[in-house]
């Protein structure tokens, strides 16, 4: 996989996380405070950070030819208010 393909895949993953966990339409700068800034709950940020961490762990495992299952064990799908992990 080329560097550009890695970058594209990373950007696609980050956009998916932003849409699913942060309710953002895009990660592109739109030069408007109303469009470029967003209020987020801490549990949304925690879910997005967790998703990004897991995506990185899975990508690393795949690049090393290992199973990605270890990265997913015990990780919740979404962070809910007051949920501790």
Secondary structure, 3 states (H helix, E strand, C coil): CCHHHHHHHHHHHHHHHHHHHHCCCCCCCCCCHHHHCCCCCHHHHHHHHHHHHHHHHHHHHHHCCCCCHHHHCCCCCCCCCCCCC
